[in-house]
Amino acid sequence: MSNLSQYDAAFSRFYNCMRIKTLPLYSFDFHHEYTKVLQNTFIDTARIKDLATRNKWKDTNWDLQSILRDDVVIVTDANLKIVFASHNLVKMNGYVEEEVLGQSPKMFQGEVTNKITSSKIKKAIEAKEPFENVVMNYKKNGEVYACLIKGYPLFNSKGELSHYIAFERAA
């Protein structure tokens, strides 16, 4: 027992000699950020699954939770108007979902966007085929970034085109 009291006394002397008596709690910020990302992942997953159920999408076997941790998911209707954008959008380009709903994904493109790449994507969409391309997009603040887009047409149970889904990440 005397070893513990000697330890306590030594620690007390050490602590009393310190100029700073408290330490900031940084771990709480990390934990809060992590739980917010996790919460947003679950919310986005549930919303996409709800869209899939309501629109009777076929062949949607993606691991959405792992995709949504790092990637942005954008869903458009058959007319290419955005109906869903995941929470990660703001990290990638500064936009929040409310700002992009009802817009075309072309809103992210601009002067340096390669017209040949855009044309390839347009042809794949018209043919109702999946595509994967790197596109030069613009952030909300005007900065240019390379974006890897993997797009897929989504069909309902009758085989009709319902929506498009795109998984995006900075390239």
VENVENMO-V758837 format. One record per backbone hydrogen bond with DSSP energy under -0.5 kcal/mol. NH is the residue of the N-H (numbers start at 1). CO is the residue of the C=O. E is the energy in kcal/mol with one decimal. If there is no record, write none. Layout:
# VENVENMO-V758837
((NH:CO:E) (NH:CO:E))
This chain:
# VENVENMO-V758837
((5:1:-1.7) (6:2:-2.1) (7:3:-2.2) (8:4:-2.8) (9:5:-2.2) (10:6:-2.5) (11:7:-2.9) (12:8:-2.4) (13:9:-2.3) (14:10:-2.4) (15:11:-2.8) (16:12:-2.4) (17:13:-1.2) (17:14:-0.5) (18:14:-0.6) (18:15:-1.1) (21:19:-0.6) (26:24:-1.1) (29:26:-0.7) (30:26:-1.4) (31:27:-2.5) (32:28:-2.8) (33:29:-2.4) (34:30:-2.4) (35:31:-2.7) (36:32:-2.1) (37:33:-2.3) (38:34:-2.6) (39:35:-2.6) (40:36:-2.6) (41:37:-2.2) (42:38:-2.1) (43:39:-2.3) (44:40:-2.9) (45:41:-2.4) (46:42:-2.3) (47:43:-2.3) (48:44:-2.4) (49:45:-2.5) (50:46:-2.1) (51:47:-2.2) (52:48:-2.6) (53:49:-2.4) (54:50:-2.9) (55:51:-2.1) (56:52:-0.5) (56:53:-0.8) (57:52:-2.1) (58:155:-2.6) (64:62:-1.6) (67:63:-2.0) (68:64:-3.3) (69:65:-0.8) (70:66:-0.7) (70:67:-0.9) (71:67:-3.0) (72:168:-3.1) (74:166:-2.3) (75:84:-2.5) (76:164:-2.6) (77:81:-2.3) (78:162:-0.9) (80:77:-2.0) (82:103:-3.2) (83:75:-3.1) (84:75:-1.7) (86:73:-2.2) (89:86:-1.8) (90:87:-1.1) (91:88:-0.6) (92:88:-1.8) (93:89:-2.9) (94:89:-0.7) (94:90:-1.0) (95:89:-0.6) (99:96:-1.5) (100:96:-0.7) (100:97:-1.4) (101:97:-1.8) (102:82:-3.1) (103:100:-2.2) (107:104:-2.4) (108:105:-1.8) (109:106:-1.8) (113:110:-1.2) (118:114:-2.2) (119:115:-2.2) (120:116:-2.1) (121:117:-2.3) (122:118:-2.4) (123:119:-2.4) (124:120:-2.1) (125:121:-2.4) (126:122:-2.5) (127:123:-2.0) (128:125:-1.1) (129:124:-3.0) (131:151:-2.1) (133:149:-2.1) (135:133:-0.6) (135:147:-2.8) (137:135:-0.8) (137:145:-3.0) (138:108:-3.2) (139:143:-3.3) (140:93:-3.4) (142:139:-1.8) (145:137:-2.5) (147:135:-2.9) (148:169:-3.0) (149:133:-3.2) (149:147:-0.6) (150:167:-2.3) (151:131:-2.3) (151:149:-0.6) (152:165:-2.7) (154:163:-3.5) (156:160:-2.5) (157:56:-0.6) (159:156:-2.2) (162:154:-3.4) (163:154:-1.5) (164:76:-2.1) (165:152:-2.6) (166:74:-2.7) (167:150:-2.6) (168:72:-3.2) (168:166:-0.6) (169:148:-1.6) (171:146:-2.8))
